[in-house]
Structure formats: structure tokens, C-alpha cells
Amino acid sequence: MIYCLSDLLLLHRDDRASHIAIIDGPRRLTYIQLIHQTEQFAAILQARGVQRGDHIAVYLQRSIESVVALFAVWSLGGVVVIINDVLKNRQVNYIIDHSEASFLITENRLRASLTEILLSADSIITIDTELDAHKDFTPTHVIGVDLALIIYTSGSTGMPKGIMLSHDNLLSGARIISDYLHITQDDIIISLLPFSFDYGLNQLLTTLLVGGTLVIQRSVLPADICNTLQLERVTGMGAVPMLWQQLAGNRSPFIKTQFPYLHYITNTGGRMPENITKLFRQIHPHLQIYLMFGLTEAFRSTYLPPDQVDVRPNSIGKAIPNVELLVLNERGEICKPGEEGELVHRGANIALGYWKDPENTAKRFRPAPFQQGKGGQPEIAVYSGDYVKTDEEGYIYFIGRKDQMIKSHGMRVSPEEIEDCIFASKMVAHVIAFAIPFDDVNSTIIIALVPSNIGSFSEKELRLYCKSQLPEYLRPDVFWQLESFPLTSSGKPDRVRLREMYKEHSNEH
């Protein structure tokens, strides 16, 4: 039986001992080698004083070492605080301080990049220096409801929030994903997303659950990704819309090459542009495309099965297994088909709340409507802040974030609707819509864009296109051209930073 994450690693000690678990460039680690290295590093951590319940910050690039570090901490009953390796000194220290981390696991290269760390030298462990030591360790007993992970995610306002996830949360997510994606021990999954992103970590856990192989791919250049797909005979790939846009670019080998071993791809972290979905279906008709949607507080929410992608490509699908979704209006009533409302989640994947943030926890994690938990206590649900609607068959359609909706001509406008239209023009490689309010009913709609071809881009042509394709209340007022977008640590466009940059740009001009 699997009760906690350390059980997951031991699941295939006997039947898959010699099977490759992790591929990291030229390095290959079997399941038994991964177990031995994890036990070895757990002994080092135990000797350094790591105890059950300690919060341990892990600041490593995606690698064999980061997998070893995660499971070593879990083997000792510790709580992992994953820090994306693209973050800098200021953000790293914020997470260490806010999470109350007792130790930091890092590597020499990243350690050298930090000028200051809010921990003593004795509390910093460089895994590439110490992994060769040989010691014994005593595993620590934990149960499924124990806290396993604090994952920091940026919101639309304020500092990043630390979302608390239990062993049960993470294992449930792995079981559900492997179920509806039909992942088996024969699958070879490419890892493109950071482990600090919930789906990036889930790919690791799902792979280990079924006894498959995870291929860590750090370069996200389309040519390098495509080379790895061929070389390692990858069967499954997940990415975010920004990366799919790059893979759909005119110079990308992904739209010019056939990949006989790749049989499914998944999208998460935002809606896949419809024209990209159609392009992939045309070029790779054998591919099963799963369009997924979710938020870290509830892991995954929905998926659209491959057989529905051609029928309703704009839908985010229906609830994933073992999860119920409700669409509620402002009166707390279940919305009728076509009526806009907030998406509310209930099920096994609901997080434990925000670390050291009872106020926001109380706002987001509230009693589930129409449900009662054990002992008469209300079951807790996540009120997502996502506005959606359903069709007559129950399929869900994303409208926009409650905190990102644009007011224009007295109407509530989804930025995604504007973005989808402009991206379909093929004049832009990337596009983000946001607004600067100037009264109670209207806003200036800003379009931040990266042209597909800088030399031939014409703002006048794009304006004419928008006029022909969008009603007046959806038309952008300002087109702001950039060379690239700032990204969050999970590879999504950083909408908060874009707003800040625009304000700085406006003040300068």
C-alpha cells in the first residue's frame, strides 16, 4: 500500500529494480539506484539534524539530484519547500524566511549565485558535494494527511503564497492523472516544467507511480526538445501555452517532423489557442491531445478528452475523476447552462490552505455548498476565482479570472477572448491583454505583444484586423510591442510584472 510519498519510491524496488527511472542528459538512473542514492542522502540529512516536520528548502535545477533531495526529505518526514532555480537572491530569501525553512539544499553553482542567505552555513547543504558520503539512516513514519510540500505561487496581487499540500493530495493527483491519461510502465515522459509547478512535480510522481521513465529536458528550444523526443523515444509530453506557441512556430521542427513514439500531449497553465490545437491535429493526427485546466490549490480541475478536441476545442472539459465541480452564481446557486459563474472544487485534491495566511485561506477555502463532512463539520471546497460557463452537455468553458476581468463599455470582458482573436491573426508570436481602469465602467485595453516577424509587423494592419474581428467593446486601445515577455517561475507570462512594466513605460513616455 502507498500511504506517503516515500512509499511511492519503494513501490518498484523489486519488480522494476533495473528499469530506468530517470534520464538526465547522458546520465541514467535505475529504480534501485535511485532508491540507494535517496537513502544515502537521507542519512546525510539525518546526520545534519533534519527531523520530522522540519521545513526544508530545495533550491536545485531539475535533475537527478533534485529528485533524490525531494524523496530524501520525505523519507525523514520533512516538508519540502521547492524553490525554482530561476529565482534570484531576493525571491529565494523571501521563500526561506516565509516558509520558516530550517535547512537549504542546493548545489555549488546555485550557492555561488546567492550573495546572501537567511540561514547559517551549517544549515546549507550542497548536494553535489555531499552525495558521495556513505551512512545509514532510520526512516521516519508519516501518514497521508501529514504536510508534505509548500509550493509558492504568484497571485495577481501581493507576495507569492505558500500552498500547503499533504501526501494524500500529491498521491491522489498522481493516481488521477495516470488514470485518465492511461499512463503505464512502458511510458517515457519528457519533463519540461519545473518541479515548483504543480503539474511539473506531478509528472515525476505519476511516472514513479506506474514505474515508467522520466526524461529531464532543461533546454526548451524547439529543436532541442524535438531531438530529445526522437532520441529517447518519448511517449508523453506536457507543456504550457507559451511553450506550445514556440513549438508551433514556423521554424520549429515540431511541425515538420513525425514522432512515431509520441502518442499523447497535454496542455495546462492556460488555454491552448484553438489554431494551435487545429495545427497539431492536422500535422500529427495520431496524437491524443488532452486539454487540461486547474489551479494549484486544487491541483487539476478538468480535462477535455481527445475525442472532444475537434468537437469543442474551446472547452476545458469536465471534472477529472474523483473531483466534483460546481458553477455558482453570486447568490450561491448552481448556474444554468450558458450562465456565467465561479468554479468551485471539492474532492481529494483540495490543498490544506496557505501557509501563515489565515485571512486568504478563509477567503479561498470555504465550506462546500450542499455538503457536510464527517462529524457534522462542513467539507471544505476551493472557491477558485475562475469564471466559467457550461453547455447543455455539461462541458465547461473558461471565461476569465475574477481578478483579471476587464470592464469595457459597462461589460465584463475576458482578456483570453481578446488574446485568442489576436493570436489567430498570426501577426503575433505572443500576446497578453490587460486593462487600466479610468472610471467605473470603462478601461483602457492594453495589448502587450511580441510580433511573429518584427521586420514586417504593422500595428495598422493589426488594428484593422481587430476592427474586422472584434466588437467595439473588445477592441484594444493600445498596442505595446516587446521583444519578449517576463515569465513566472512556471513558464507562464507574468501578467503582474507586465502591468508594472507598462506603468513604468507609460511614466517614461
PyMOL commands that set and color helices and strands:
alter all, ss='L'
color gray80, all
select helices_A, chain A and resi 5-10+31-48+64-75+89-99+108-113+121-123+127-130+167-180+198-210+222-231+241-247+253-255+274-283+296-298+306-308+358-364+374-376+415-423+459-469+472-474+495-508
alter helices_A, ss='H'
color red, helices_A
select strands_A, chain A and resi 20-24+27-30+55-59+79-83+103-106+124-126+147-153+161-166+188-191+213-216+236-239+264-267+288-295+299-304+318-319+323-328+341-347+353-354+365-367+380-390+396-401+406-408+411-413+428-437+443-451+478-481
alter strands_A, ss='S'
color yellow, strands_A
deselect
rebuild
show_as cartoon
